[in-house]
Each structure stands twice: as structure tokens, then as C-alpha cells.
Amino acid sequence: MYVRYAETARVNFMRNFATHMDPANKKAWMNLVGSTGIGLILRSIKIDYKFPMKYPDKISVYHKLVQDPSSQVDKSAFELQVVILSETHQRPAARCHEDIVTYNYRQAKKTPMPPFMMEQFQKAWALQEEAKKTWQQRILEIEGRVRTLETDSWDHEDAVEDKGSANK
């Protein structure tokens, strides 16, 4: 089932580009999830299972690009990382790594990513990197505040550990 969840979410990932990021190329994006012209083929998927989910759990599935598409040697392939989240348990139920190839069904061979796809993936990569920097900075700020609380309250030379009732 986890492979099916990742597959369905990958189709939605492409549809989101068609609908929200690049509506000018909507038809071409929608064709990518079909098998008539240039489409996508899952070359491999690796799944790291974290725990089994049970009905009636609800899930969220998130995809992100693994690397900058312009830096890839093979312009016909790209990789996605996937996290499948259990809403009930509020934690990952699985993590996946997908290796995907753009394929020309008419010529029966892999083909470079179309320019519209490469352009949008580069924009998505830039947004991912920007978000990463923002959240890394927020984490550093939180860690700094926690450290200040520690040093102000208990982390100093003359501090004595209160072991509670275990000390009696």
C-alpha cells in the first residue's frame, strides 16, 4: 500500500505543477502522467518502513526533489524523496526514495526532460533551498533560546541536581 500511496502522490505532485505553478503548460504536465507521449516511468523505489498504519488512519504524502535538476548528469532522470505521514500518530510511517525517468512512448526510449519541466523543477528546487535556510535559521534561534533558559535556570557551576524521592 505504501508504494501505491507514493505513486498516487507523485501523480498529484505533477498535477500541482499543472494547476498551480505552470498553468500555461497544463496539458503537457497532465500528459506526463499518461503513456501516450512523453511520460514518467518509475525506474526504482526504495521504501524504509517505520511502522504499520491501520485503518482508520489518515495519511499525508509529501515529495521533494533530491537534487538541483540542472546539476544532474542524466537530464532524462530525477529523484524524489517521499515521506508518508500518519495523521493519527503524527509521525512518518515510511520514507521512500524514487528514481524516475522521462520516457518517450512514441520512440520507446528515455528522453531528456522537456524544457518546461526542467524550468519548473529548477524553481521548485530554489524554493526548497530557500525554505531549508529559513527553517534552519528558526531551529538555531529556538536552540539558542533553549540554551539561554538552561544557563539561566540550572546549567551553572554551583547547580545541584534534585533527585527527588530517589535520593531519600
N, C-alpha and C positions, 0 to 999 in steps of 0.2 A: 504493500500500500504506500509506503514512503516514496518509492520510485514514482508511483502514479501521482502523488501529491506534488513532487518536484516537477514532473512533466507538465501537469496542468498549470502550475505556477509559472513555468517557463513560457508557455503559450500566452498567459496573461501578461507576463513581462514584455513580450513583443507587442501585444495589443496595446499596452500602455504607451509604448513609443508611438504607435499609430494614432492613438487618441489624444494624448497629452503633450508629447514632446515634439512630434513631427507630423502633424495632420496633413501637411502638403504631400507627404508620401504615404498616406494611409493605406492605399491599395497595395503598394509594394510591401509594406510591413505585414499586412494581413496575408499576402501570398507566401511570405516566409514560413508560415506555419502550415502550409499545404504541401502538396507534392506534384505540382504541375510545372513550375518554372524553376526559379532559384528558391531553395528552401533550406531548412536546417535539419541536420542529422546528428543525433546524439552518438558520438563516437565511443564514449565511455562514461560511466558514472561510478563513483566511489561513495559508499554510504558508511558513516560512522554512527551506529545506533547508540543512543544514550539510555533510552528506556522505552518500554512498550506503552503506547497510548491505548485507552479503552473508551468505547462509546459510553457516554455521550460527549466526550471531549471535543472541543473545537480547536482548530489549528489556524495558524498564520504561517505563510511561507514567504521568505524573503530571498531575493537573488542579488548578487553584486558581481561586478567584473573583477577578475583576479588580477589583471594587469592592464596597463595602458595599451589599447589596441594598436596605436601607431608604433609601439616598440616591438611588437610581435614579428618574428621572422616569417612565420607562415600566415599570410594575410587571409587565408581561407578558413582559419580556425580561431576560436576564442574559448576562454574558460570562465565558468561561473562558479561562485561559491554559493551554497544554499543553506539556509537554516530553517528547520521545521520546528515551530514553537507550539508547545502545548499551552492552550489558554487556561486550562484548569490548573496545571502545575506551575505556570508562569516560568517555564524554562525550556531549553531546547530538548526535543525528543530525538532529533537526528541532525547531523550536518552532512552535507553532500558536496562533492566536487564533480562538476560536469565539464566534459571536454566536447565541444560542439564544432561541427564543420558546416560551412556553407556549401551547398551542393546544387549543381545544375542538373535537374532531372531530364531535361531535353537532350543534353550532351552526355549524360550518365557519368559525370565526373565532378570532383570538387572544384570550386571556383572561388576566386577572391571575393571578399565581402563587397557588396555594392557600395558605391561612394556615400549614398545617403545613410547607410547603416554605419559605416566607419565614422562618419561625421558625428552622428548622434551618440555612438559609443564613446567617442573622444570627449564629448560634452558631459556624458554621464560619468566618465572617469574623473574629469575635472571636478564635478560636483561631489563625487565620493571623497576625493582627496581633500577638498575644502571642508567637508563635514568631519573628516577624520581629524584635521588640525583643530577645528573648533572644539570637538569633544575631548581631544587630548588635553587642550588647554583647560577646559572645565574640570577635568579629572585632576589635573595638577593643582588647580585652585582649591578643590574640595580636600585633597590630601594636605595642602598647606593649612587649611582651617582646622582639620582634624589634629594635625601636629601641634598647632597653637593650643588647642584645647588640652591636649595631653601634657604639654610642658607647663601650662598654667595651672593644671589641676593635680597631677600626680607624678609626672616624669621629671624629678629633680633629685639631687644628691641625698637630701635628708628624708626622702619619702620612705614610709614604712608600709609594707603590704599588709592589708587587713584580710586575714584568712578566715574571718567569720567564725562559725561554731567549730570548724575543723581544728582550730588552734587550742581548744579547751580540753 
